[in-house]
Amino acid sequence: MNRRQLLAGAGSTALIGSGLLALPNWVMAGQSVTDQSLDGAEVWISAQGNEETGYFASWILDGEQQPLVQSAASQFRGHGLAQNPVKPSQAVMFSRRPGTHGLVVNLYSGAVEQVFECADGHHMHGHGVYTPDGNWLLTTESDYRSGTGKLIARNTSNWAIEAEFLTHGIGPHDVRLMPDNKTLVVANGGLRTHPDSGREILNLDTMDPSLVYLSLYSGELISQHRLPESKASIRHLSVADDGTVAVATQVQRAAMTSNSLVSLGAIHRQGSEMVLLNGPDSLMNEFRDYMGSVAINNRERIAGFTSPRGNLAAFWHLDTHELLGYHAFYDVCGLTVTRDEQHFVLTNSAGEVRELKATSLREDRKLRRQYDGKHWDNHTFTLTLPKQTV
């Protein structure tokens, strides 16, 4: 990847390598806005790009006239992102399995503040979470020499690794902080990989996915839960305000001994068993054993799931577990909820953004947008920029 390719992939970029280039204003079609106009703004952020354009963390300001886009170049394909709860201008993008880098960006300027790496013998799984005080960043990683799943704790003052927790499983993927601010929920995917073999799964016969709850303060295992199908890798999570967890899975069909349909979503409450989410066989077949993202709308009590392989988003009620509807959208994977919770936001690799009304799950077509040259990746998150102080 060269400098020309990186510059061609975004309206404004921050480059890493021999030096830094930060263009502080947001731009769209040659127009710019001042930093002050971003105070308190809602932004949607996603990993973005491909081999041809380069890879970025990119985020959208939903402006009144025309949405604006800011990007920071990463030189690696990103996956999940997290925002510092105490310093909201700071966000981190985590590299896609089995990557080894994290990118710290300034959401106002687009500048890259830091690039950090895994310790020797470790790789990331694409997700992480800040502690409530913003002092620590926890990333899901594996010691690929032993296959041990870990949460690695970095001090956000200097990004040094200072502690680690076991996740009591293999291939920890997503991690979320529970509403009590003292418990973590982790999706152990059960899959072992190694950087030398890329994304090849090395333990299909023995994979063991699980959902675990850990103490944020000690790493102590609180509880561990498994699905009926051991070949359904638990991948992504969303947590409601009341602690209800929505679980998205991906089935390793080649490792199964039958062709039976497998539920790809589940709901869990601590102290209970996981409840599978089902629908008509004709619809469940269309998901092609793969859910890519999950997001909860708290106001409507709806969990949304996306299947890029099936070109579908589907929605279930958190409490009744009833299938409420679905929406066809090419290669849809990114999924988030607007700050006012009136819409679900869907993104895809073709640079498209759609919004579905949360009350009806019908698309608000006047809000449909196309970002030429952008390739939204697996996940999209809704963030709020803080007010700046001088």
N, C-alpha and C positions, 0 to 999 in steps of 0.2 A: 504494500500500500504506500503510495507516495503523497507528497504534499498537495499536488494538483487534485488527486482523487478526493482527498479529505475536504478541501475547500469547495469542491463541486457538490458535496452532499448536504450542505446546510446554508441557511441564510446568514447566520453568524455562528462562529465556532470558536472553541478554545482547543488548541492543539497541544498534545503532549509529545515529548521527545527531546530534541536538543534545546527547545525553548518554549515559551508560552505566548500565545496570542489571544487576547481577550477583547471582544467587541462588546461594550457594555450596554448598548441599546437593543431592544427587541426590534426585529425588522420583519416586514411582510410587504412584498410588492414595492420595495423601495421606500416604504414609510417607516418612521420610527416613533417611539413614544418614550417619554422620560421615565426614569426609575420611580419618581414620585407617583406616577399614575398607576403603578403596580401595587401600591399599598393595599393589603387586604384582599388582593385579587385571588380568584379561584383559578388553578391551573391543573391541567391533566398531563401527566408525565409518563413516558414510556421509553424503553429501549427501542432503538430505531436504526434501520440501515440494512445493507447487505454487502456482499463481497465487492460488488461493482462500485457502490457509492461510498463505502466505508461505514463504520459503526459509530453510533452516537447515543447519548442520552438526550432526548428531545422533549420539550414540553410546550403546551398550548395555553395561551391566555385567551379566555373566551370573551373577547372584546365586543362592545356593542355594535360596531360597524363591521369589522373584519377581524377574525381571530388572528393572533400573532403567534409566531413560533420562535423559540430559542433552542439552540443546540450546543452541546459540548462533545467534541470528538473523543473517542475512547481508545481506538485501535484494538478493541476486542468486542465481541458480540455480547451485549448485556442481556439481562433477564429480569430479575426483580429490582425494586427500588425501595428506599426508606427515607423518611424525612426526620431530621433532628427535632424532637418536640420542644426543646428549649431554645434552639437556634434555628428557626424554621426556614431561614434562607439557605440552609445547608441540606443537601440530599446526597445519598450514596446509591450508585448503581453497581450491582453485583454481576460478575461474569457468569456466563452460561456454562453449565456442567460440560466437561470437567475443567473449567477455566481456573485461573489462579489470581485474578486481579479484582480490585474494587476501585471505583472512580468517585471521588468526592467533588461535587460541583456546587457553585454558588448560583442559586436560582434567579437572582437579580441580574448578574452580569454575564452569566454563562461561563465564567472562568473556572478552570480546573484547579481546585485547591490542593488536592493530594491524589496520588495513585499509590495504593498499598498492595502488597502481595501476600500470598499464603506462606506459611513456614515450609521448610523443606519436607517433602514427603506428603504434602496435603494438597487437596484441591477443593474448590467451592462447588456448591450446588445451586447457586443463583439467588439465594434469599438471605435476608438478615433483618434485625430489628434493633432499634435503640432502646436503652433503658429509660425509664421515665424522666430521670434527671439529665439525660443527654450526655452523660459522661462516658458511657460505654456503648460499643456497637457489637452485637452478637451475630455471627455469621454461621450458616450451616456448612460444615465441611466434613471431609473424610480423610483419614490417614490411609492413603491408598496402598500402603505397604501391608497393613493389617486388615483393612476394610472397616475399621472402627469409625462409627459416626460420632461427630463432636459438634458442640457449639463453642466457637472460638471468640473470646472477649478481647476487644481492642480498646485501649484508652483513646478517646477522641481528641485529647489534647495533643497527642503526638502519633497516634495510630499504631502504637506498639502493642504487640500481643502480650497480655499479662495474665490470662487465665483461660481455662477450658473446662467444659462440662461434657460428660458422656450423654448421648441422646438415647442410649439403651436400644440401639437398633443400627441398621445398615442404611447408608444412603439418605441421611436426613435432607429433606428438600425445603419445604416451607417452614417458617416459624412465625408465630404471632404472640403478642402480649395480650393476656386476658384482661378483662375490665377491672379486676382487682389490683392491677399493677404490681402483682407479686408472683404471678404464675405465668409460665410459658406453655404454649401448646405447639408440638412439633409433629410434622408429617415425616415419619421414617418411611421412605419409599421402598426400602428393602432391596434395592438394586446396588450392586457393586460395580464400579467402573475404575479405569486406570488411564491416566493421560496418554500412555504409550499406545493405547488401543482406542482412543477417542471416546465415542459414546457407546461402544460395544458393551453389552451387559455380560458380566462374567459369572453370574451365579443364578441363572434362570431356574435351575433345579431346586435351589435352596433359598430363594428369595423369601423374605419374611417382613412384609410391611406392617407398620403399626402406628397408631396415634398415641402420643404420650403427653402427659402433663408433668412439668418439672417446676421446682422452686426456682424463681429468679435469683434468689439470694444464695442458695447453697448448691443448686443443681440436683437436689434430691428428687428421685422419682416419686411422683405422687400417684399416678395410675397409668396403665397401659391397656390399649384396646385394639382388637383385630377384627377385620371383616371376615365374613364367611368364605370368600374366595381369596386364597393366598396369592394368586397371580394378579390381583388388582393392586397395583402400586399406588399408595396414598401419596399424592403429589402436592396439592394446593389447598389452602385453607382461607376461610373468611370467618370473622368472629362478630356476632351481634353484640349490641350494648348490654344485653342480659346474660352474656356468656355462652349462648348457643353457638355451636361451631358447625359450619358447612364444609364438607369434605369432598374434594374432587379427585377422581382416580383415573389411572390409565392401565388398561389390561394388557398383560404380556401374553397375547393369544398363542404364540408359538410354544409357550411353556405349558399350556393347558392340555388336558387329556380328553376334553369334550368341546363341542361347538356351542354349548349352552350360552344364552344371553347372560351378561353380567351387569348389574346395576353400577353406574359410574358416578353416582352421587350418594352422599349420606349426610344425616344430621346427627349431632351428638351433644348431649348435655352431661356434665360431670355427674357421676353417680348412676348413670343409666347406660344401657347398651346403645350402640349405633343403630339408627333406623335408616334402611335403604330407601332410596328414591326411585320410583318406577314409573313406567308409562307404557303405552301400546308397543307391542313388539316391533311394529313397522317403524316407529320413531326411534326406539332404542337401537335398532340395527343401524340406523343412519348415523349414529354417533361414532361408529367404527372403533369402538373400544377406547375412546380418547376424549377426555375433558381437559381443556387447556387452562382455563381460569375459572374462578368463582368469586362472586361479590354479593354482599347482603345489603338489601335496602331495609333499614330498621323501621322506617315509618310504615311501610306496607307489609313488613314481615315476609319478604320474598328473597329467596336465594336464586341468583342467576348463574348459569354455567355456560361456557362456550366450548364448542367442538370445531376446531379448524379443519379437521379431517372430514367432518360431516357437513361443514358450511352451515352450522346451526348454532343458535343460542336458545337455551331452554330455561324455564322458570318454575320453581316449586315453592309452595307455602312452607314457611319454617315450622309451623305448629301442626297443621293438618297433614303435611307432606303430600298434598295434592298437586298434580301437574297443572299449572295455570295457563301455559302457552309456550309458543316457540316462535323464533324469527329466523328466516333463511338469509344468510349473508356470507358472501364468498370469503373463505379463509379467515373467518372471524376468530379472534383469540382474546385480544385485550378487552377488559370489561371493568367498569367502575360505576359509581353512583354519583350524581351531581351533589353539590354541597347542600342544596335545599331538598334533596331526595325526591325530586319530582321526576327525574329521568334516570334510566340506565344509559350509559355511554358505551358504545361498541366500536372497536377499531380493528383494522385488518392490514395485511401486508401490502395492499395496493394503495395505501395512504388515505383510505376512506374512514370517515367518522359518522356514525349514526346515533341518534338518540331515540329511545323508546320511552313513552310515558309510563311511569311506574304503576299508575292506577289501571291502565288498560292493556299494557304491554304492546301497544301499537306504535309504529314509528311516527314521530313528528317530522314529516318529510321536509318541512321548510328549514329544519336545522341540519339537513344532510350536507356534508362538506367533503371536499376532495383536496388533498395536499399532494400535489404533483412532486415527484422526486423523494417522497417520504415513504418509508416502509415500516409501519408500526409492528413491533414484535409481540411477544407472548402476553405481556401484562401492561395494564394502564392503571394509574392511581390518581386519585383526586387529592390535591394539596392546597393549602391556603398560605399565601405569602404574608409575612408580618408587616406592620407599619415600620418604616425606617426611622431611626433616630439620628440626628445630626450631631 
